[in-house]
Amino acid sequence: MIKRTLGIVSKLHAPRSLRKQLLATSLLILSALLILIGVLQYALMRNFIYSNRAEAMETQMRSVPRDLFFNNLLMPDGNTAGMGNNTGSSPQNGAALPGGDNAGITPGNKRFYGDRRPLLLDAHTTIAIYSSDGSFKDMQEETLSASAAPRMSNAEYNALLKLKTDKVTGKYRLITAADGSEHLAVFMNLGMPGEGKMLLQMSVETGPLRDVIVQQLFIFGALSVVALLAGLFLYLPALRKTLVPLSNMGESAQIIDAGNLNVRFPVDQGQLEIDKLSQSFNGMLERLEISFHNEREAKEQMRRFAADASHELRTPLTSIYGFLEVLLRGAADNREQLYNALNSMHGEAKRINKLVEDLLLLARMDGAPQLRVKELLLGELVDEMQPQLKVLAGNRDVKFDISYGIRGSFDPDKIKQVILNLFHNAVQHTDAGSGAIHVSLHAEGRVAELAVKDNGPGITAEHLPHIFERFYRSDSSRTRKYGGSGLGLSITKSIVEAHLGEITVSSTPGKGSTFKVSLPCLTN
């Protein structure tokens, strides 16, 4: 019933306000529950009132001695008054009076008990007697009832004669009279010595009882309407207060946009569900803010990368283009000029090739780096590179402090490139005559630490966070004083991270810099 009511309501124009929807839904559900309670109350009250009245009627019948019925119903020849010819309530048949005179029962005579007073019955109560031979006597005149006694079928009476009615049970039957009125009837067996079985029927019209039930239902309906109106006026302020957290979230949501993701929804508003929702939204906003920030950073890095790559590629290409123009103007006839131009173009071509290789390597490292890992001794690998590093250093003072026996799983070619990049960076930023470079390798637990220290000019604090960015140079003028493409440290960082390691830098302006690489290793 409730689902059907909600289905009908859903087809109507529903209010768009959540507060009105909750209010309407709550009132509809409450109304449906009250209707259901009313129906149940009617059924229970009807059965309760009918059962109570039936018990009272049974008690009233059993309070009268059965001898009184027998003395007033038996004829002198042993026949029951008014029962032999099955003519119903015929006053001419006569009834034996308590004194023994066989006077006919007429409206003017003493009724039902001779000189006794009639039974104390109301006008709506009827009494009738059914005999096992099928005769039915209505005691309407004897009881001064306002209506005739209702009658059931003989089969129903005979079925009742087989039942014992010695105790008050409260059981009743509803009989519809000939005039259409409904009667509540109870029954009692009258066992007469030497005679057939008889059944005493007492009935009362249910109209007054239904009036009581309807009156009670009317009172319940009136109280329900009052309760609904009171709930309406009390529920509105409570509902308005309950929806305040949602209103606050709506106001916060209106402020939030792509450029203003630092706004957060209020939490601890006193409602557990709303607080959880706010925390979820705040977590989502925090992730979105980080994502937008990373996206802006990536776009900026990409823009800077494209500009720097274009600049790095344009410079050697411009040089090559210039040399070609010189040769085309006749310098090719001069052997010395031709040799110098070709030598310069060869150097620029090598530089372009190196730049492209570095860019391709970075692209591969950014995707899924393919490492040819095998177990090796890291100290022995550095020791193997000493001659090459000393040649690269020239006249600079180079010192090695290496601990041997440090085992780990590495890609030997990539680790060599890391050492070469760091050492080359130190060579570029130190003086050719007074420069000093110190290479050390030690293990602390299961971490191998490789450090390359120089006595160059150092790096200022504002440049340290960007030192591993692509095409980044610490000199603000972006000069080419130290050469290189600005990709060496970026490649080094990518290789180290591909080995699950970490690279850091510390520097003191005027005293030099130290690059430290930490790599996981096996125990010695």
NORBELZI-V387257 format. One record per pair of residues at least 12 apart in sequence whose ideal C-beta (glycine too) atoms are under 8 Angstrom apart, sorted by the first residue. I is the first residue (numbers start at 1). J is the second residue. D is the distance in whole Angstrom. If there is no record, write none. Layout:
# NORBELZI-V387257
i:I j:J d:D
i:I j:J d:D
This chain:
# NORBELZI-V387257
i:1 j:32 d:6
i:1 j:35 d:8
i:1 j:36 d:7
i:2 j:29 d:7
i:2 j:32 d:5
i:2 j:33 d:8
i:2 j:36 d:8
i:5 j:28 d:6
i:5 j:32 d:5
i:6 j:25 d:8
i:6 j:28 d:7
i:9 j:24 d:8
i:9 j:28 d:6
i:18 j:243 d:7
i:18 j:246 d:7
i:19 j:239 d:6
i:19 j:240 d:7
i:19 j:243 d:6
i:22 j:239 d:6
i:23 j:232 d:8
i:23 j:235 d:6
i:23 j:236 d:7
i:23 j:239 d:6
i:26 j:235 d:7
i:27 j:228 d:6
i:27 j:231 d:7
i:27 j:232 d:7
i:30 j:228 d:7
i:30 j:231 d:7
i:31 j:228 d:7
i:34 j:224 d:4
i:34 j:227 d:8
i:34 j:228 d:8
i:37 j:220 d:8
i:38 j:217 d:6
i:38 j:220 d:6
i:38 j:221 d:7
i:38 j:224 d:7
i:41 j:216 d:8
i:41 j:217 d:7
i:41 j:220 d:6
i:42 j:213 d:6
i:42 j:217 d:6
i:45 j:213 d:5
i:45 j:216 d:6
i:45 j:217 d:8
i:46 j:210 d:8
i:46 j:213 d:6
i:49 j:209 d:5
i:49 j:212 d:6
i:49 j:213 d:6
i:50 j:172 d:6
i:50 j:184 d:6
i:50 j:206 d:7
i:50 j:209 d:7
i:51 j:170 d:4
i:51 j:172 d:7
i:52 j:170 d:7
i:53 j:172 d:8
i:53 j:184 d:6
i:53 j:204 d:7
i:53 j:209 d:6
i:54 j:170 d:5
i:54 j:171 d:7
i:54 j:172 d:4
i:54 j:184 d:6
i:54 j:186 d:5
i:55 j:168 d:6
i:55 j:169 d:8
i:55 j:170 d:4
i:57 j:125 d:8
i:57 j:184 d:8
i:57 j:186 d:5
i:57 j:202 d:5
i:57 j:204 d:7
i:58 j:165 d:8
i:58 j:168 d:4
i:58 j:169 d:7
i:58 j:170 d:7
i:58 j:186 d:5
i:58 j:188 d:7
i:59 j:168 d:6
i:60 j:202 d:7
i:61 j:186 d:7
i:61 j:188 d:5
i:61 j:200 d:6
i:61 j:202 d:5
i:62 j:168 d:7
i:62 j:188 d:7
i:64 j:119 d:7
i:66 j:190 d:6
i:68 j:113 d:7
i:68 j:116 d:8
i:69 j:129 d:8
i:69 j:190 d:6
i:69 j:200 d:7
i:70 j:190 d:8
i:70 j:192 d:6
i:71 j:96 d:6
i:71 j:98 d:6
i:72 j:95 d:5
i:72 j:96 d:7
i:72 j:97 d:7
i:72 j:98 d:7
i:72 j:112 d:6
i:72 j:113 d:6
i:72 j:114 d:7
i:73 j:95 d:6
i:73 j:96 d:8
i:73 j:129 d:7
i:74 j:96 d:6
i:74 j:192 d:8
i:75 j:93 d:8
i:75 j:94 d:7
i:75 j:95 d:8
i:75 j:96 d:6
i:75 j:102 d:7
i:76 j:96 d:7
i:76 j:102 d:6
i:78 j:194 d:8
i:78 j:195 d:8
i:80 j:131 d:7
i:80 j:135 d:8
i:80 j:195 d:7
i:80 j:198 d:8
i:81 j:93 d:5
i:81 j:94 d:6
i:81 j:95 d:4
i:81 j:96 d:7
i:81 j:105 d:7
i:81 j:137 d:8
i:82 j:95 d:7
i:82 j:105 d:8
i:82 j:135 d:8
i:82 j:137 d:5
i:83 j:129 d:7
i:83 j:131 d:5
i:83 j:133 d:8
i:83 j:135 d:4
i:83 j:137 d:6
i:84 j:135 d:7
i:85 j:135 d:8
i:86 j:133 d:7
i:86 j:134 d:6
i:86 j:135 d:4
i:86 j:136 d:7
i:88 j:136 d:6
i:88 j:137 d:7
i:88 j:138 d:6
i:89 j:137 d:6
i:89 j:138 d:4
i:89 j:139 d:7
i:89 j:140 d:6
i:89 j:141 d:7
i:91 j:104 d:7
i:91 j:105 d:5
i:91 j:106 d:5
i:91 j:107 d:7
i:91 j:141 d:6
i:92 j:104 d:6
i:93 j:105 d:8
i:97 j:110 d:7
i:97 j:114 d:4
i:97 j:115 d:8
i:98 j:113 d:6
i:98 j:114 d:5
i:98 j:115 d:7
i:98 j:116 d:7
i:99 j:114 d:6
i:99 j:115 d:8
i:105 j:141 d:8
i:105 j:142 d:7
i:107 j:141 d:6
i:111 j:141 d:7
i:111 j:142 d:5
i:111 j:144 d:7
i:112 j:139 d:7
i:112 j:142 d:4
i:112 j:143 d:7
i:118 j:142 d:7
i:118 j:143 d:6
i:118 j:144 d:6
i:119 j:143 d:6
i:121 j:143 d:5
i:121 j:144 d:8
i:121 j:145 d:7
i:122 j:204 d:8
i:123 j:144 d:7
i:123 j:145 d:6
i:123 j:146 d:4
i:124 j:145 d:7
i:124 j:146 d:6
i:124 j:147 d:7
i:124 j:204 d:5
i:124 j:205 d:5
i:124 j:207 d:8
i:124 j:208 d:7
i:125 j:143 d:7
i:125 j:145 d:6
i:125 j:202 d:7
i:125 j:203 d:7
i:125 j:204 d:5
i:126 j:138 d:7
i:126 j:139 d:7
i:126 j:140 d:6
i:126 j:143 d:7
i:126 j:145 d:5
i:126 j:147 d:6
i:126 j:148 d:7
i:126 j:149 d:4
i:126 j:150 d:7
i:126 j:183 d:7
i:126 j:202 d:7
i:126 j:203 d:5
i:126 j:204 d:7
i:127 j:139 d:4
i:127 j:142 d:8
i:127 j:143 d:5
i:127 j:145 d:8
i:127 j:149 d:7
i:127 j:200 d:7
i:127 j:201 d:7
i:127 j:202 d:5
i:127 j:203 d:8
i:128 j:149 d:4
i:128 j:151 d:7
i:128 j:200 d:8
i:128 j:201 d:5
i:128 j:203 d:8
i:129 j:190 d:7
i:129 j:198 d:6
i:129 j:199 d:7
i:129 j:200 d:6
i:129 j:201 d:7
i:130 j:157 d:5
i:130 j:198 d:7
i:130 j:199 d:4
i:130 j:201 d:6
i:131 j:196 d:6
i:131 j:197 d:8
i:131 j:198 d:5
i:131 j:199 d:8
i:132 j:158 d:7
i:132 j:161 d:6
i:132 j:196 d:4
i:132 j:197 d:4
i:132 j:198 d:7
i:133 j:196 d:6
i:134 j:154 d:5
i:136 j:151 d:6
i:136 j:157 d:8
i:138 j:151 d:8
i:147 j:177 d:7
i:147 j:179 d:7
i:147 j:181 d:7
i:147 j:205 d:7
i:148 j:177 d:7
i:148 j:178 d:7
i:149 j:201 d:7
i:149 j:203 d:6
i:150 j:175 d:4
i:150 j:176 d:7
i:150 j:177 d:4
i:150 j:178 d:8
i:150 j:181 d:8
i:150 j:183 d:5
i:150 j:185 d:7
i:150 j:203 d:6
i:151 j:175 d:8
i:152 j:173 d:8
i:152 j:175 d:6
i:157 j:199 d:6
i:160 j:187 d:5
i:160 j:199 d:6
i:161 j:189 d:7
i:161 j:197 d:5
i:161 j:199 d:6
i:163 j:189 d:8
i:164 j:189 d:7
i:165 j:187 d:6
i:165 j:188 d:5
i:165 j:189 d:5
i:171 j:186 d:7
i:172 j:184 d:5
i:172 j:185 d:6
i:172 j:186 d:5
i:173 j:185 d:5
i:173 j:186 d:8
i:173 j:187 d:8
i:174 j:206 d:7
i:175 j:203 d:7
i:181 j:205 d:6
i:181 j:207 d:7
i:182 j:205 d:7
i:182 j:206 d:5
i:182 j:207 d:8
i:183 j:203 d:4
i:183 j:204 d:6
i:183 j:205 d:6
i:183 j:206 d:7
i:184 j:203 d:6
i:184 j:204 d:5
i:184 j:205 d:8
i:184 j:206 d:5
i:184 j:209 d:7
i:185 j:201 d:6
i:185 j:202 d:7
i:185 j:203 d:4
i:186 j:201 d:8
i:186 j:202 d:6
i:186 j:203 d:8
i:187 j:199 d:6
i:187 j:200 d:7
i:187 j:201 d:5
i:187 j:202 d:8
i:188 j:200 d:5
i:188 j:202 d:8
i:242 j:271 d:8
i:244 j:269 d:8
i:245 j:266 d:8
i:245 j:269 d:4
i:245 j:270 d:8
i:245 j:271 d:5
i:245 j:274 d:4
i:245 j:278 d:8
i:246 j:274 d:7
i:248 j:265 d:8
i:248 j:266 d:5
i:248 j:269 d:7
i:249 j:265 d:5
i:249 j:266 d:7
i:249 j:274 d:7
i:249 j:277 d:7
i:249 j:278 d:6
i:249 j:281 d:7
i:252 j:264 d:7
i:252 j:265 d:5
i:252 j:266 d:7
i:253 j:265 d:8
i:256 j:285 d:7
i:258 j:292 d:7
i:261 j:285 d:6
i:261 j:288 d:6
i:261 j:289 d:4
i:261 j:292 d:6
i:262 j:289 d:6
i:263 j:285 d:7
i:264 j:282 d:5
i:264 j:285 d:7
i:265 j:277 d:8
i:265 j:278 d:4
i:265 j:281 d:5
i:265 j:282 d:6
i:265 j:285 d:8
i:266 j:278 d:6
i:267 j:279 d:6
i:267 j:282 d:7
i:301 j:469 d:7
i:301 j:470 d:7
i:304 j:469 d:8
i:304 j:470 d:8
i:304 j:471 d:7
i:305 j:470 d:5
i:305 j:471 d:6
i:308 j:470 d:7
i:308 j:471 d:3
i:308 j:486 d:7
i:309 j:355 d:8
i:309 j:359 d:7
i:309 j:471 d:7
i:311 j:471 d:8
i:312 j:355 d:6
i:312 j:471 d:7
i:312 j:485 d:5
i:312 j:486 d:8
i:313 j:352 d:7
i:313 j:355 d:7
i:315 j:480 d:8
i:316 j:348 d:4
i:316 j:349 d:7
i:316 j:351 d:5
i:316 j:352 d:5
i:317 j:348 d:8
i:317 j:352 d:7
i:319 j:344 d:7
i:319 j:345 d:7
i:319 j:348 d:5
i:320 j:345 d:5
i:320 j:348 d:5
i:320 j:349 d:7
i:323 j:341 d:4
i:323 j:342 d:8
i:323 j:344 d:6
i:323 j:345 d:5
i:324 j:345 d:8
i:326 j:341 d:6
i:327 j:341 d:6
i:351 j:485 d:8
i:354 j:485 d:7
i:355 j:485 d:5
i:355 j:487 d:7
i:358 j:485 d:6
i:358 j:487 d:4
i:358 j:488 d:8
i:358 j:491 d:6
i:359 j:487 d:7
i:361 j:491 d:6
i:362 j:470 d:7
i:362 j:487 d:7
i:362 j:490 d:6
i:362 j:491 d:6
i:362 j:494 d:6
i:365 j:491 d:7
i:365 j:494 d:4
i:365 j:495 d:7
i:365 j:498 d:6
i:366 j:494 d:7
i:369 j:494 d:7
i:369 j:495 d:8
i:369 j:498 d:4
i:371 j:411 d:4
i:371 j:414 d:6
i:371 j:498 d:6
i:371 j:499 d:7
i:372 j:411 d:5
i:372 j:412 d:8
i:372 j:413 d:7
i:373 j:409 d:5
i:373 j:410 d:6
i:373 j:411 d:5
i:374 j:409 d:7
i:374 j:410 d:8
i:374 j:411 d:8
i:374 j:412 d:7
i:375 j:407 d:6
i:375 j:408 d:7
i:375 j:409 d:5
i:375 j:522 d:8
i:376 j:407 d:7
i:376 j:408 d:7
i:376 j:409 d:8
i:376 j:410 d:6
i:376 j:412 d:6
i:377 j:404 d:7
i:377 j:405 d:7
i:377 j:406 d:7
i:377 j:407 d:6
i:378 j:406 d:5
i:378 j:407 d:7
i:378 j:408 d:6
i:378 j:410 d:7
i:378 j:415 d:7
i:378 j:441 d:6
i:378 j:448 d:6
i:378 j:450 d:8
i:378 j:519 d:7
i:378 j:521 d:7
i:379 j:402 d:5
i:379 j:403 d:6
i:379 j:404 d:4
i:379 j:405 d:6
i:379 j:406 d:5
i:379 j:441 d:6
i:380 j:404 d:6
i:381 j:412 d:6
i:381 j:415 d:6
i:381 j:416 d:7
i:382 j:400 d:7
i:382 j:402 d:6
i:382 j:419 d:6
i:382 j:439 d:7
i:382 j:441 d:6
i:382 j:450 d:7
i:383 j:400 d:8
i:383 j:402 d:6
i:383 j:404 d:7
i:385 j:416 d:6
i:385 j:419 d:6
i:385 j:420 d:8
i:386 j:400 d:6
i:388 j:420 d:8
i:389 j:419 d:8
i:389 j:420 d:8
i:389 j:423 d:5
i:389 j:439 d:7
i:392 j:420 d:8
i:392 j:423 d:6
i:392 j:424 d:7
i:392 j:427 d:6
i:393 j:423 d:8
i:393 j:427 d:6
i:393 j:435 d:8
i:393 j:437 d:6
i:394 j:427 d:8
i:394 j:432 d:6
i:395 j:432 d:6
i:395 j:433 d:6
i:396 j:427 d:7
i:396 j:430 d:6
i:396 j:431 d:8
i:396 j:432 d:7
i:396 j:433 d:8
i:396 j:435 d:4
i:396 j:436 d:7
i:396 j:437 d:6
i:397 j:435 d:7
i:397 j:436 d:4
i:397 j:437 d:7
i:398 j:436 d:8
i:398 j:437 d:5
i:398 j:438 d:8
i:398 j:439 d:7
i:399 j:436 d:8
i:399 j:437 d:7
i:399 j:438 d:5
i:399 j:439 d:7
i:400 j:439 d:5
i:400 j:440 d:8
i:401 j:438 d:7
i:401 j:439 d:7
i:401 j:440 d:4
i:401 j:441 d:7
i:401 j:442 d:8
i:402 j:439 d:8
i:402 j:440 d:7
i:402 j:441 d:5
i:403 j:441 d:6
i:403 j:442 d:5
i:403 j:443 d:6
i:405 j:524 d:5
i:406 j:441 d:7
i:406 j:443 d:5
i:406 j:448 d:5
i:406 j:521 d:5
i:406 j:524 d:7
i:407 j:521 d:6
i:407 j:522 d:5
i:407 j:524 d:7
i:408 j:448 d:6
i:408 j:519 d:6
i:408 j:520 d:7
i:408 j:521 d:4
i:408 j:522 d:6
i:409 j:522 d:8
i:410 j:499 d:6
i:410 j:519 d:7
i:411 j:499 d:7
i:414 j:495 d:5
i:414 j:498 d:7
i:414 j:499 d:8
i:415 j:495 d:8
i:415 j:499 d:8
i:417 j:491 d:7
i:417 j:492 d:8
i:417 j:495 d:6
i:418 j:450 d:8
i:418 j:492 d:5
i:418 j:495 d:5
i:418 j:496 d:6
i:418 j:517 d:6
i:419 j:439 d:8
i:419 j:450 d:7
i:419 j:452 d:8
i:421 j:488 d:4
i:421 j:489 d:7
i:421 j:491 d:6
i:421 j:492 d:5
i:422 j:452 d:4
i:422 j:492 d:6
i:422 j:515 d:5
i:422 j:517 d:7
i:423 j:437 d:7
i:423 j:439 d:7
i:423 j:452 d:6
i:424 j:484 d:8
i:424 j:488 d:7
i:425 j:452 d:8
i:425 j:484 d:8
i:425 j:488 d:6
i:425 j:489 d:7
i:425 j:515 d:7
i:426 j:452 d:6
i:426 j:453 d:8
i:426 j:454 d:4
i:426 j:456 d:7
i:426 j:513 d:8
i:426 j:515 d:8
i:428 j:482 d:4
i:428 j:483 d:6
i:428 j:484 d:6
i:429 j:454 d:6
i:429 j:456 d:4
i:429 j:457 d:7
i:429 j:482 d:6
i:429 j:513 d:7
i:430 j:454 d:5
i:430 j:455 d:6
i:430 j:456 d:5
i:430 j:512 d:8
i:431 j:456 d:8
i:434 j:455 d:8
i:435 j:454 d:7
i:435 j:455 d:7
i:435 j:456 d:7
i:436 j:454 d:7
i:436 j:455 d:5
i:437 j:452 d:7
i:437 j:453 d:7
i:437 j:454 d:5
i:438 j:451 d:8
i:438 j:452 d:8
i:438 j:453 d:4
i:438 j:454 d:8
i:439 j:451 d:7
i:439 j:452 d:6
i:439 j:453 d:8
i:440 j:453 d:8
i:443 j:521 d:6
i:443 j:524 d:7
i:446 j:520 d:6
i:446 j:521 d:6
i:446 j:522 d:7
i:446 j:523 d:6
i:447 j:518 d:5
i:447 j:519 d:7
i:447 j:520 d:6
i:447 j:521 d:7
i:448 j:518 d:7
i:448 j:519 d:5
i:448 j:520 d:8
i:448 j:521 d:4
i:449 j:516 d:6
i:449 j:517 d:7
i:449 j:518 d:5
i:450 j:516 d:7
i:450 j:517 d:4
i:450 j:519 d:7
i:451 j:514 d:6
i:451 j:515 d:7
i:451 j:516 d:5
i:451 j:517 d:8
i:452 j:514 d:7
i:452 j:515 d:5
i:453 j:512 d:7
i:453 j:513 d:7
i:453 j:514 d:4
i:453 j:515 d:8
i:454 j:512 d:5
i:454 j:513 d:6
i:454 j:514 d:8
i:455 j:511 d:7
i:455 j:512 d:4
i:456 j:512 d:5
i:456 j:513 d:6
i:457 j:509 d:7
i:457 j:510 d:7
i:457 j:512 d:8
i:458 j:507 d:5
i:458 j:508 d:5
i:458 j:509 d:4
i:458 j:510 d:6
i:458 j:511 d:6
i:458 j:512 d:6
i:458 j:513 d:6
i:459 j:474 d:5
i:459 j:505 d:7
i:459 j:507 d:4
i:459 j:509 d:7
i:459 j:513 d:6
i:460 j:474 d:7
i:460 j:507 d:8
i:460 j:509 d:6
i:464 j:505 d:6
i:464 j:507 d:7
i:467 j:489 d:6
i:467 j:505 d:6
i:468 j:489 d:5
i:468 j:490 d:6
i:468 j:492 d:8
i:468 j:493 d:5
i:468 j:503 d:7
i:468 j:505 d:8
i:469 j:490 d:7
i:470 j:486 d:7
i:470 j:487 d:6
i:470 j:490 d:5
i:471 j:485 d:7
i:471 j:486 d:4
i:471 j:487 d:7
i:472 j:486 d:6
i:473 j:486 d:5
i:492 j:517 d:8
i:496 j:517 d:6
i:496 j:519 d:7
i:499 j:519 d:6
i:499 j:520 d:8
i:500 j:519 d:8
i:500 j:520 d:6
i:501 j:517 d:6
i:501 j:518 d:5
i:501 j:519 d:4
i:501 j:520 d:7
i:502 j:517 d:8
i:502 j:518 d:5
i:503 j:515 d:7
i:503 j:516 d:7
i:503 j:517 d:5
i:503 j:518 d:8
i:504 j:516 d:5
i:504 j:518 d:8
